[in-house]
Amino acid sequence: MSRALFILLLGLLVPTHAAAFSVRVVIDGVPTRWENPVIEYYLQQAGSDDLTPEQSLTAVRTAFKSLEEIACATVSFVELGDAPNPNLLILAGHAPNGQNELAWIEDEKWTMGKWVLGVTSPIIGQDGLLHEADIAFNGLHLKWSVTGKNGTDLESVAVHEIGHMIGMQHNLGPYSWKQPPTMAPNIAPNNKSRSLEVDDKNCVCFLYPIEGGWSC
């Protein structure tokens, strides 16, 4: 690939008490996005060590579905198969392979620290187009949950990281902590980070508008 590429690391943190949606732009105000709004990915079928495979996969697939169901956006996702070896992720130190992979890193390959819940690594060209985006969930320090109780809610983290995967940045506010946007930099209690707020949806529609255009 002749165009210069670079990698961003975008994650979700444990809560701190710390609007408008945020996107990254390149030359001439072009936002970072996928050229094709149909985005393919591979998902580690074994899931988290803390959950059954079915629980893990259902939570992540539900997060993808939340973004697909936005009426004013065209983004959609296609799961192509397993990502059985998390050591092949960019986030575990492996070279880019042209595949978007989601996996749990359960050992010392996780190097982002105990306060980071998940990380996305978008590879971006100088033209602003995304070329690859792996997602890693912190399986080393966290206990994952699908209820939000007795652990970190997987769906909440997944929908946030998938937001990064498609080009969304952190929403730094102002916003109400009672109902924060999913793209806030910190996870909210009581599963509030699962639900996409108006601001989150506006961002997806800005990046992947329906035919004929869209404006907020």
N, C-alpha and C positions, 0 to 999 in steps of 0.2 A: 504494500500500500504506500503510495508515494506521498500522500498528504501527511503532514506532521500531526501526531496524536498526543494527547496528554490525558492523565487520569486525575479525577477528583475523588476524594473520600468524603462521603456524606453519611452521617449516622443519626441515631436517636439516642438521647441520654436519659438517665434517671432524672426525676423532677427536681428543678430548682425554681425558686420564685423569681423568676426573672422579672382597620388594617387592610394590609394589602398583601395579595399573593406575591411571591417572589420567583423570578426565573433568571437564568444566566443568559446574557446576550454577548454576541461577538461582533465582528465588523458590520457596520451599517445597521445595528440594532436587531440583527437576526437572532432569535432565541434558540437555545439548545433544545433539540428535539430529534426524534427518529424521523427519517425521511418517509418510511412506510409505517402508518399507524397500526398495522397488524404486527405485533411484537411476539417473537417466538422465545421460548425459554425452556430450560431443563430444571427439574425439581428433584432434590434428593428424596427418594421414595422411603428411605428408612426413617426420615424425620428426626425429631429430637429424642435424645436418650430419656427425657423426662416424660414422654408421651407415647401413646401408640402411634404407629404410622398413620392410621386413619385420622386420628385427632390432629396430628401435625399437618397432613395434607389438606384436610378440610379447612383448617384455619387459614392457610395460605391461599388456597383456591378461592375462598370466600372473599379474601382481601382483593384478589385480582378482579373478581366479579363486581365488587363495589365500584371500581373505576370504570368497568365496562358499561355499567348501567346509567352513566351520566348522559342525559338526553341530548345535550348540546355538543357532545364530543364524539369523535369517530374512533378513538383508541380501543383496541381489542388485543387479546392475548391468546396464544396457542401453545399449549404444553406439548413438547415433543418427546419427552422421556425422562429417564433417570439421570441424576448427577451423583453417582455413587461414591465418588472420591472427593471429599471437600478439600483435600490438598491440591487439587487442580484449579482451585479458585485463585483469581488474582489476589484476593485478600489473604490467601495463605502463602503468598510469595511466588505463585506460578505465573508463567508468561501468559499473555492474552492468547485465547484460542478461537475467538470469533463466536463463542457461544455465551448466551446469557444464562448463568447458572445460579441457583439458590440452594444453600446448604447450611448445615449447622457445624460449626467448628468446635469440637468438644475437648481439644487438647491444647498444648502449648503453641500450636500454630496460630491460635488467637493472640494477637499482639496489640489490640486496641485498648486494653485495660478493662477493669471490672465495671466501670461506670457506663460503658458504651453497650447498648442493647443489641444493636444491629448496625451494619455498615454496608453502603452501596458504593461501588467503584465504577462510575461512568467513564468510558473512554471516549473522548470528544475530539473531533477533527477541527482544524482551523476554520472550516466553514460552518461550525456550530452543530453539525450532525453527530448524533450518537452512533457508535460502532459496536459497542459491547458494554454490558453493565451486569456485573456479578453482585449478588447479595449474600452476605454471611450473617448468621445469627450467633450470638454469643452463647455457646453451649458450655464454655469452660467455667464461667462464674455464676451463671444464672440458673434458676429453676423455672422452666417454662410451664405455662398454664393455658387452658382454653376457656377458662371462666373468669380470669382476672383475680382469682383468689388463690392464696398459697403459692404465689409465683407471678411471673411477668406474663402479661397477656400477649400471646403470640399474634393473634389477628391484628391487634393495635400496632405492633411493631412492623408487621408485614405490610400493611396498607401504607404506612409512612415510607418504608424503604422502597416499595414499588413506585410511590410518588417520585422519589429521587430517580428511580430507574427510567422514568419517562421524561425527566427533565425538570421536575419541580425542585425548588430550593426551600430552605426554611423560611417560614413566616415569622418574622421577628416582632410583629405586633404594630400597633396596639390591638389587643383582643381581650375578650372576657375569659378569665381562667375558669369560670363556671361552665363554659362551652367553648373550649379552645379549638382552633383548626387542627386537623390531623397533621398538617405540616409544621406545627409548632416544634421547636427544637427539643422539647422535653415531653416525655410521656405523661398523660394525665391519668388520675386515678379513676376507678369505677368504670373502666372501659370506654371513657369518653373519647379516647383517641381513635376508636374504631370508626366512628361515623364521620363521613365527609361533610364538612360544613359548606355553606354557600361559597366562601372564599376559596376553599379547595377545589370545588367544582368549577368555579370561574377560571382557575388556573389551567385545569385540564382542557377546558373548552377553548382557552386562548391558544394553547399549544396544538390542539388537534380539533379544530372547528369543523362543524358539520358543513356539508356542501352548501355553497351560497354564502358562507361566511358567518361569523358570530361576533358580537361585541357585548361587553358587560356594561 
